[in-house]
């Protein structure tokens, strides 16, 4: 699946339409965000993650996500399972991102 550009309103809708969602909150000034973007896109296309919706949001343009990112930093990821926040935090490496995805896939 490709990475969908999103915003707070769209996110609220998608987390109830799709069972599993991951969101990458980015900031244009974040060098790690730029490094993680092609990895995030590549991972989103892997067959083992086809049931997960991959979203990308600009943290500065979204007031809800902006508050979280100010507290924790970027790249900030959040996973949702059946409309509920499952996990969130900084994932600065591909391994950390894959661990978040592994945990999300284990949820029923």
MMTF fields as JSON, N, C-alpha, C and O atoms, coordinates in Angstrom:
{
  "mmtfVersion": "1.0.0",
  "mmtfProducer": "UNKNOWN",
  "numBonds": 431,
  "numAtoms": 432,
  "numGroups": 108,
  "numChains": 1,
  "numModels": 1,
  "chainsPerModel": [1],
  "groupsPerChain": [108],
  "chainIdList": ["A"],
  "bondAtomList": [4, 2, 8, 6, 12, 10, 16, 14, 20, 18, 24, 22, 28, 26, 32, 30, 36, 34, 40, 38, 44, 42, 48, 46, 52, 50, 56, 54, 60, 58, 64, 62, 68, 66, 72, 70, 76, 74, 80, 78, 84, 82, 88, 86, 92, 90, 96, 94, 100, 98, 104, 102, 108, 106, 112, 110, 116, 114, 120, 118, 124, 122, 128, 126, 132, 130, 136, 134, 140, 138, 144, 142, 148, 146, 152, 150, 156, 154, 160, 158, 164, 162, 168, 166, 172, 170, 176, 174, 180, 178, 184, 182, 188, 186, 192, 190, 196, 194, 200, 198, 204, 202, 208, 206, 212, 210, 216, 214, 220, 218, 224, 222, 228, 226, 232, 230, 236, 234, 240, 238, 244, 242, 248, 246, 252, 250, 256, 254, 260, 258, 264, 262, 268, 266, 272, 270, 276, 274, 280, 278, 284, 282, 288, 286, 292, 290, 296, 294, 300, 298, 304, 302, 308, 306, 312, 310, 316, 314, 320, 318, 324, 322, 328, 326, 332, 330, 336, 334, 340, 338, 344, 342, 348, 346, 352, 350, 356, 354, 360, 358, 364, 362, 368, 366, 372, 370, 376, 374, 380, 378, 384, 382, 388, 386, 392, 390, 396, 394, 400, 398, 404, 402, 408, 406, 412, 410, 416, 414, 420, 418, 424, 422, 428, 426],
  "bondOrderList": [1, 1, 1, 1, 1, 1, 1, 1, 1, 1, 1, 1, 1, 1, 1, 1, 1, 1, 1, 1, 1, 1, 1, 1, 1, 1, 1, 1, 1, 1, 1, 1, 1, 1, 1, 1, 1, 1, 1, 1, 1, 1, 1, 1, 1, 1, 1, 1, 1, 1, 1, 1, 1, 1, 1, 1, 1, 1, 1, 1, 1, 1, 1, 1, 1, 1, 1, 1, 1, 1, 1, 1, 1, 1, 1, 1, 1, 1, 1, 1, 1, 1, 1, 1, 1, 1, 1, 1, 1, 1, 1, 1, 1, 1, 1, 1, 1, 1, 1, 1, 1, 1, 1, 1, 1, 1, 1],
  "groupList": [{"groupName": "UNK", "atomNameList": ["N", "CA", "C", "O"], "elementList": ["N", "C", "C", "O"], "formalChargeList": [0, 0, 0, 0], "bondAtomList": [1, 0, 2, 1, 3, 2], "bondOrderList": [1, 1, 2], "singleLetterCode": "X", "chemCompType": "L-PEPTIDE LINKING"}],
  "groupTypeList": [0, 0, 0, 0, 0, 0, 0, 0, 0, 0, 0, 0, 0, 0, 0, 0, 0, 0, 0, 0, 0, 0, 0, 0, 0, 0, 0, 0, 0, 0, 0, 0, 0, 0, 0, 0, 0, 0, 0, 0, 0, 0, 0, 0, 0, 0, 0, 0, 0, 0, 0, 0, 0, 0, 0, 0, 0, 0, 0, 0, 0, 0, 0, 0, 0, 0, 0, 0, 0, 0, 0, 0, 0, 0, 0, 0, 0, 0, 0, 0, 0, 0, 0, 0, 0, 0, 0, 0, 0, 0, 0, 0, 0, 0, 0, 0, 0, 0, 0, 0, 0, 0, 0, 0, 0, 0, 0, 0],
  "groupIdList": [1, 2, 3, 4, 5, 6, 7, 8, 9, 10, 11, 12, 13, 14, 15, 16, 17, 18, 19, 20, 21, 22, 23, 24, 25, 26, 27, 28, 29, 30, 31, 32, 33, 34, 35, 36, 37, 38, 39, 40, 41, 42, 43, 44, 45, 46, 47, 48, 49, 50, 51, 52, 53, 54, 55, 56, 57, 58, 59, 60, 61, 62, 63, 64, 65, 66, 67, 68, 69, 70, 71, 72, 73, 74, 75, 76, 77, 78, 79, 80, 81, 82, 83, 84, 85, 86, 87, 88, 89, 90, 91, 92, 93, 94, 95, 96, 97, 98, 99, 100, 101, 102, 103, 104, 105, 106, 107, 108],
  "secStructList": [7, 7, 7, 3, 3, 7, 7, 2, 2, 2, 2, 2, 2, 2, 2, 2, 2, 1, 1, 3, 3, 3, 3, 3, 3, 3, 7, 6, 6, 7, 2, 2, 2, 2, 2, 2, 2, 2, 2, 2, 2, 2, 2, 2, 6, 1, 4, 4, 4, 6, 6, 3, 3, 3, 3, 3, 3, 3, 4, 4, 4, 7, 2, 2, 2, 2, 2, 2, 2, 2, 2, 2, 7, 1, 1, 3, 3, 3, 3, 3, 3, 6, 6, 3, 3, 3, 3, 3, 3, 3, 7, 7, 1, 2, 2, 2, 2, 2, 2, 2, 2, 2, 2, 2, 2, 2, 7, 7],
  "xCoordList": [0.842, 0.0, 0.883, 1.96, 0.435, 1.213, 0.941, -0.043, 1.825, 1.681, 0.719, 0.922, -0.325, -1.32, -1.007, -0.714, -1.065, -0.939, -2.25, -3.324, -2.165, -3.374, -3.344, -2.372, -4.432, -4.547, -5.356, -5.793, -5.557, -6.241, -7.649, -8.041, -8.414, -9.784, -9.807, -10.603, -8.936, -8.856, -8.393, -8.891, -7.452, -6.968, -8.11, -8.265, -8.907, -10.029, -10.982, -11.534, -11.175, -12.049, -11.402, -12.043, -10.132, -9.448, -9.228, -9.259, -9.009, -8.755, -9.998, -9.899, -11.167, -12.375, -12.75, -13.513, -12.229, -12.473, -11.533, -11.916, -10.321, -9.308, -8.986, -8.893, -8.815, -8.514, -7.151, -6.987, -6.175, -4.806, -4.255, -4.283, -3.756, -3.242, -1.944, -1.818, -0.983, 0.218, 0.36, 0.131, 0.743, 0.912, 2.326, 2.819, 2.961, 4.28, 4.061, 3.675, 4.312, 4.208, 5.578, 6.562, 5.645, 6.934, 7.036, 6.044, 8.246, 8.55, 9.621, 10.629, 9.41, 10.355, 11.77, 12.737, 11.904, 13.217, 13.895, 14.996, 13.253, 13.767, 14.601, 14.05, 15.936, 16.775, 16.474, 16.565, 16.118, 15.814, 14.528, 14.399, 13.573, 12.325, 12.623, 12.019, 13.56, 13.925, 14.593, 14.362, 15.408, 16.071, 15.051, 15.145, 14.077, 13.088, 12.031, 11.43, 11.791, 10.703, 10.81, 9.822, 11.961, 12.004, 11.874, 11.333, 12.368, 12.235, 10.768, 10.278, 10.073, 8.654, 7.857, 6.987, 8.155, 7.467, 7.744, 6.822, 8.992, 9.363, 8.672, 8.145, 8.677, 8.039, 6.532, 5.939, 5.917, 4.472, 4.083, 2.935, 5.031, 4.769, 5.042, 4.788, 5.551, 5.851, 4.549, 3.691, 4.407, 3.168, 2.761, 1.572, 3.736, 3.384, 2.646, 2.05, 2.688, 2.028, 0.798, 0.323, 0.277, -0.812, -2.089, -2.903, -2.284, -3.503, -3.396, -4.369, -2.228, -2.013, -2.098, -1.501, -2.853, -2.897, -1.74, -1.62, -0.902, 0.253, -0.096, -0.429, -0.019, -0.322, 0.895, 1.779, 0.923, 1.973, 1.283, 0.414, 1.67, 1.086, 2.176, 3.14, 2.032, 2.937, 2.508, 1.398, 3.356, 3.01, 2.642, 1.758, 3.294, 3.037, 1.67, 1.093, 1.16, -0.11, -1.313, -2.455, -1.068, -2.149, -2.079, -1.164, -3.035, -2.95, -2.896, -2.188, -3.631, -3.631, -2.265, -1.683, -1.761, -0.464, 0.662, 1.664, 0.513, 1.547, 1.851, 3.011, 0.836, 1.049, 1.882, 2.807, 1.544, 2.288, 3.736, 4.646, 3.944, 5.293, 6.132, 7.322, 5.539, 6.276, 6.753, 7.835, 5.953, 6.326, 7.388, 8.267, 7.316, 8.171, 9.203, 10.231, 8.969, 9.908, 9.47, 8.379, 10.328, 10.049, 11.256, 12.357, 11.111, 9.881, 9.032, 9.481, 7.823, 6.885, 5.903, 5.328, 5.712, 4.795, 3.7, 3.931, 2.514, 1.403, 0.742, 0.549, 0.397, -0.334, -1.711, -1.893, -2.682, -4.067, -4.582, -4.324, -5.313, -5.944, -7.436, -7.843, -8.242, -9.705, -10.157, -11.01, -9.575, -10.001, -9.381, -9.671, -8.529, -7.915, -6.404, -5.77, -5.837, -4.385, -3.745, -4.049, -2.857, -2.187, -0.8, -0.395, -0.071, 1.294, 1.681, 1.142, 2.608, 3.132, 4.505, 4.823, 5.302, 6.632, 7.542, 7.141, 8.76, 9.761, 10.342, 10.682, 10.449, 11.133, 12.134, 11.76, 13.39, 14.427, 15.201, 16.086, 14.869, 15.543, 14.502, 13.369, 14.898, 14.009, 13.639, 12.501, 14.572, 14.305, 13.239, 12.358, 13.311, 12.298, 10.926, 9.911, 10.895, 9.64, 9.063, 7.87, 9.899, 9.421, 8.91, 7.965, 9.51, 9.026, 7.627, 6.771, 7.388, 6.041, 5.03, 3.923, 5.411, 4.527, 4.276, 3.157, 5.308, 5.166, 4.164, 3.305, 4.286, 3.361, 1.929, 0.982, 1.775, 0.456, -0.178, -1.365, 0.607, 0.077, -0.356, -1.228, 0.231, -0.13, -1.462, -2.042, -1.95, -3.213, -4.391, -4.365, -5.41, -6.62, -7.759, -8.855],
  "yCoordList": [-1.18, 0.0, 1.237, 1.241, 2.263, 3.495, 4.306, 4.078, 5.244, 6.128, 7.246, 7.923, 7.429, 8.462, 9.716, 9.64, 10.871, 12.149, 12.372, 12.126, 12.837, 12.97, 14.24, 14.994, 14.458, 15.556, 15.038, 13.888, 15.864, 15.394, 14.885, 13.838, 15.606, 15.179, 13.853, 12.969, 13.717, 12.478, 11.32, 10.201, 11.585, 10.551, 10.019, 8.805, 10.905, 10.472, 9.569, 8.625, 9.848, 9.03, 7.676, 6.633, 7.696, 6.465, 5.458, 4.251, 5.933, 4.953, 4.111, 3.046, 4.597, 3.8, 3.021, 2.059, 3.419, 2.693, 1.508, 0.484, 1.637, 0.587, 0.032, 0.787, -1.279, -1.895, -1.485, -1.273, -1.375, -1.078, 0.102, 0.115, 1.086, 2.315, 2.709, 2.595, 3.174, 3.792, 5.17, 5.35, 6.139, 7.513, 7.971, 7.796, 8.557, 9.171, 10.679, 11.27, 11.292, 12.744, 13.322, 12.97, 14.199, 14.715, 16.221, 16.916, 16.686, 18.109, 18.347, 17.642, 19.324, 19.597, 19.882, 19.656, 20.368, 20.691, 19.488, 19.615, 18.34, 17.147, 16.297, 15.703, 16.229, 15.437, 13.943, 13.252, 13.435, 12.004, 11.669, 10.584, 12.61, 12.403, 12.178, 11.32, 12.957, 12.837, 11.493, 10.897, 11.018, 9.725, 8.588, 7.604, 8.73, 7.674, 7.608, 6.553, 8.697, 8.719, 7.624, 6.924, 7.434, 6.359, 4.964, 4.052, 4.806, 3.515, 3.245, 2.131, 4.275, 4.158, 3.787, 2.917, 4.441, 4.152, 2.722, 2.002, 2.31, 0.952, -0.096, -1.085, 0.124, -0.822, -0.898, -1.975, 0.247, 0.266, -0.606, -1.039, -0.866, -1.65, -3.145, -3.937, -3.532, -4.944, -5.713, -5.255, -6.888, -7.664, -7.988, -8.056, -8.183, -8.562, -7.443, -7.687, -6.221, -5.095, -4.606, -3.497, -5.417, -4.964, -4.62, -3.841, -5.183, -4.867, -3.559, -3.133, -2.928, -1.677, -0.49, -0.497, 0.533, 1.782, 2.659, 2.924, 3.101, 3.949, 5.391, 5.7, 6.274, 7.68, 8.526, 8.114, 9.71, 10.694, 12.019, 12.425, 12.694, 13.987, 14.979, 14.627, 16.209, 17.267, 17.721, 18.221, 17.553, 17.86, 19.325, 19.633, 20.214, 21.646, 22.08, 23.051, 21.37, 21.74, 21.115, 21.393, 20.29, 19.584, 19.88, 19.411, 20.653, 21.089, 19.962, 20.072, 18.883, 17.785, 17.105, 16.918, 16.738, 16.063, 17.004, 16.566, 18.266, 19.241, 19.269, 19.386, 19.165, 19.149, 17.949, 18.075, 16.776, 15.56, 15.648, 15.282, 16.131, 16.221, 17.219, 16.985, 18.324, 19.293, 18.66, 18.982, 17.764, 17.103, 16.031, 15.861, 15.309, 14.143, 14.264, 13.59, 15.101, 15.243, 14.476, 13.906, 14.466, 13.76, 12.902, 13.19, 11.884, 11.411, 10.674, 9.727, 11.13, 10.587, 9.703, 10.118, 8.486, 7.539, 7.179, 7.127, 6.933, 6.454, 5.303, 5.362, 4.251, 3.136, 3.069, 3.367, 2.67, 2.552, 1.176, 0.673, 0.574, -0.712, -0.562, -0.287, -0.744, -0.658, 0.634, 0.62, 1.747, 3.051, 3.525, 4.631, 2.709, 3.05, 3.179, 2.375, 4.192, 4.349, 3.129, 2.792, 2.47, 1.272, 1.595, 1.054, 2.472, 2.789, 4.114, 4.485, 4.813, 6.025, 6.328, 5.958, 7.004, 7.373, 7.645, 7.561, 7.97, 8.249, 6.935, 6.05, 6.819, 5.695, 6.314, 6.803, 6.284, 6.936, 5.966, 6.375, 4.665, 3.665, 2.74, 2.648, 2.075, 1.111, -0.011, -0.481, -0.438, -1.512, -1.092, -1.884, 0.147, 0.635, 0.717, 0.39, 1.144, 1.21, -0.189, -0.407, -1.127, -2.501, -3.115, -3.904, -2.769, -3.277, -2.741, -3.484, -1.472, -0.913, -1.647, -1.955, -1.923, -2.624, -4.06, -4.563, -4.709, -6.087, -6.135, -7.016, -5.178, -5.112, -4.852, -5.438, -3.988, -3.679, -4.909, -5.171, -5.657, -6.86, -7.925, -8.738, -7.935, -8.947, -8.644, -9.527, -7.428, -7.05, -7.6, -7.657, -7.997, -8.538, -7.583, -7.855],
  "zCoordList": [0.0, 0.0, 0.0, 0.597, -0.656, -0.667, 0.602, 1.306, 0.871, 2.019, 1.62, 0.612, 2.418, 2.152, 2.946, 4.139, 2.292, 2.99, 3.729, 3.182, 4.971, 5.774, 6.608, 6.591, 7.338, 8.294, 9.48, 9.472, 10.488, 11.698, 11.405, 11.92, 10.589, 10.292, 9.548, 9.865, 8.564, 7.794, 8.682, 8.554, 9.57, 10.481, 11.335, 11.472, 11.907, 12.749, 11.984, 12.55, 10.717, 9.881, 9.574, 9.707, 9.163, 8.739, 9.862, 9.622, 11.074, 12.153, 12.458, 13.067, 12.03, 12.209, 10.953, 11.03, 9.811, 8.566, 8.405, 7.839, 8.893, 8.769, 10.15, 11.118, 10.244, 11.542, 12.081, 13.282, 11.185, 11.618, 10.821, 9.591, 11.556, 10.939, 11.629, 12.848, 10.84, 11.4, 10.768, 9.572, 11.597, 11.128, 11.446, 12.56, 10.451, 10.633, 10.646, 9.638, 11.797, 11.941, 11.64, 12.291, 10.663, 10.222, 10.421, 10.641, 10.337, 10.411, 9.349, 9.315, 8.496, 7.411, 7.913, 7.185, 9.132, 9.687, 10.347, 10.882, 10.312, 10.989, 10.026, 9.1, 10.235, 9.32, 9.388, 8.373, 10.565, 10.686, 9.932, 9.366, 9.929, 9.179, 7.699, 7.055, 7.175, 5.763, 5.483, 4.431, 6.401, 6.246, 6.333, 5.599, 7.235, 7.448, 6.342, 6.142, 5.627, 4.643, 3.58, 3.358, 2.904, 1.9, 2.52, 1.895, 3.736, 4.432, 4.748, 4.56, 5.229, 5.557, 4.304, 4.352, 3.199, 1.935, 1.493, 1.108, 1.546, 1.121, 1.995, 1.487, 3.295, 4.213, 3.94, 4.014, 3.625, 3.374, 2.185, 2.083, 1.285, 0.087, 0.277, -0.63, 1.436, 1.685, 1.939, 2.694, 1.303, 1.438, 2.882, 3.195, 3.742, 5.123, 5.875, 6.924, 5.338, 5.999, 5.227, 5.47, 4.305, 3.45, 4.207, 3.709, 5.401, 6.152, 6.945, 7.567, 6.926, 7.673, 6.72, 5.644, 7.134, 6.37, 6.857, 8.053, 5.942, 6.245, 5.904, 4.759, 6.9, 6.703, 7.029, 7.781, 6.452, 6.742, 6.981, 6.209, 8.053, 8.373, 8.729, 9.409, 8.28, 8.676, 10.068, 10.244, 11.026, 12.41, 12.613, 13.413, 11.913, 12.1, 11.569, 12.057, 10.583, 9.976, 10.672, 10.307, 11.651, 12.33, 13.826, 14.502, 14.353, 15.745, 16.767, 17.767, 16.531, 17.496, 17.528, 18.596, 16.356, 16.314, 16.711, 17.276, 16.427, 16.757, 18.248, 18.642, 19.067, 20.527, 20.95, 21.752, 20.401, 20.75, 20.304, 21.048, 19.1, 18.562, 19.351, 19.561, 19.79, 20.606, 21.904, 22.393, 22.462, 23.707, 23.502, 24.347, 22.392, 22.218, 21.117, 21.177, 20.106, 19.0, 17.762, 17.725, 16.751, 15.502, 15.122, 15.594, 14.308, 13.714, 14.748, 15.393, 14.88, 15.852, 15.1, 14.094, 15.588, 14.967, 15.956, 17.164, 15.435, 16.254, 15.508, 14.294, 16.253, 15.664, 16.293, 17.473, 15.474, 15.919, 15.549, 14.456, 16.474, 16.243, 16.521, 17.649, 15.484, 15.588, 16.26, 17.148, 15.826, 16.303, 17.594, 18.049, 18.197, 19.477, 19.323, 18.641, 19.961, 19.948, 20.596, 21.74, 19.858, 20.37, 20.914, 21.943, 20.23, 20.634, 19.986, 18.944, 20.602, 19.988, 20.564, 21.694, 19.765, 20.209, 19.03, 17.869, 19.36, 18.332, 17.827, 18.612, 16.516, 15.887, 14.913, 13.847, 15.288, 14.492, 13.614, 12.862, 13.708, 12.88, 12.25, 12.721, 11.202, 10.557, 11.526, 11.519, 12.346, 13.3, 14.312, 14.645, 14.802, 15.748, 15.077, 15.694, 13.841, 13.105, 12.9, 13.109, 12.497, 12.286, 13.588, 13.566, 14.7, 15.987, 16.285, 16.766, 16.009, 16.2, 15.317, 15.758, 14.086, 13.16, 13.61, 13.507, 14.104, 14.597, 15.743, 15.799, 16.653, 17.793, 17.313, 17.837, 16.331, 15.79, 15.149, 15.341, 14.393, 13.739, 14.733, 14.424, 15.91, 16.918, 17.596, 18.228, 17.479, 18.121, 17.325, 16.096, 18.051, 17.384, 17.52, 17.03]
}
